[in-house]
Amino acid sequence: MKNKDSDNLAKLDDLLDDDVVFFSPVVHTPQRGKEITKLYLTAAGGVFSSNKDETKSERKESKFKYTKEIISEKHACLEFETEINGIHINGIDLISWNEENKITEFKVLVRPLKAVNTLHELMGKMLEKLKTA
């Protein structure tokens, strides 16, 4: 399996249903709608692809990779792993789509707790950066 291409982020408009629901591992309420879902997925793409070492001023190649896929007619479960700032991150993307092949639900689950806390901090910074851009 290959790493997720940042070019795929440009295709989000075509992939997402207008009424898509996004479930974040750190936000209590579901995020509803295409625009907010695009914002979260773009931020996640930025966090996972930048992988800058906070202790040094150098960028490292992203270690993000999908390791397992379970795919059925209208659903997919994609397990991923990466390392950011020395913290191993393991998670899954649960994705559902409709008859038009538009994504209707995108749920992200992450472990361990240290990874959740790290992603919460980095996603907050990235979302703020994207909102002010």
C-alpha positions, -999 to 999 in steps of 0.1 A, spaced: 0 0 0 12 35 -7 11 67 13 -19 89 9 -10 116 -17 -15 152 -8 -29 156 -43 -60 137 -32 -69 166 -10 -77 186 -41 -104 160 -50 -123 163 -18 -151 184 -34 -159 156 -58 -155 129 -32 -176 143 -3 -214 143 -2 -229 177 7 -243 162 39 -212 143 50 -206 138 87 -171 138 101 -163 122 135 -130 134 150 -112 115 178 -110 147 198 -142 166 191 -173 155 211 -199 164 185 -201 152 149 -191 178 123 -217 180 96 -213 193 61 -188 193 32 -170 225 42 -161 216 78 -152 180 67 -129 194 40 -113 216 67 -106 187 91 -93 164 63 -71 191 49 -57 199 84 -51 162 90 -33 159 57 -11 189 67 -3 174 101 5 140 88 26 152 58 46 179 75 61 158 103 85 185 114 106 175 144 96 200 171 130 196 188 149 206 157 143 229 127 143 201 101 116 184 83 114 147 81 98 125 55 63 116 65 60 81 81 22 80 75 11 47 59 -20 26 56 -13 -9 69 -46 -27 65 -77 -24 44 -112 -39 49 -135 -29 21 -171 -38 14 -197 -25 -11 -204 8 8 -178 9 36 -141 8 42 -119 5 73 -84 16 67 -58 11 95 -29 36 95 2 43 115 27 70 117 52 87 141 52 123 150 76 139 175 87 104 186 51 93 193 38 62 176 2 68 163 -21 40 153 -56 45 140 -84 37 116 -105 57 91 -140 43 89 -155 56 57 -191 51 42 -204 62 9 -237 64 -10 -249 51 -44 -233 81 -61 -199 70 -45 -199 102 -24 -185 99 11 -213 103 36 -195 95 68 -158 97 78 -149 85 113 -113 87 127 -103 66 157 -68 69 172 -47 52 199 -29 54 223 -39 83 245 -5 100 241 -12 100 203 -47 114 208 -33 143 229 -5 150 204 -29 150 174 -53 172 194 -26 198 199 -13 197 163 -47 196 147 -57 227 167 -27 246 154 -33 234 118 -70 243 119 -62 278 132 -36 282 105 -60 271 78 -88 294 91 -66 325 90 -51 317 56 
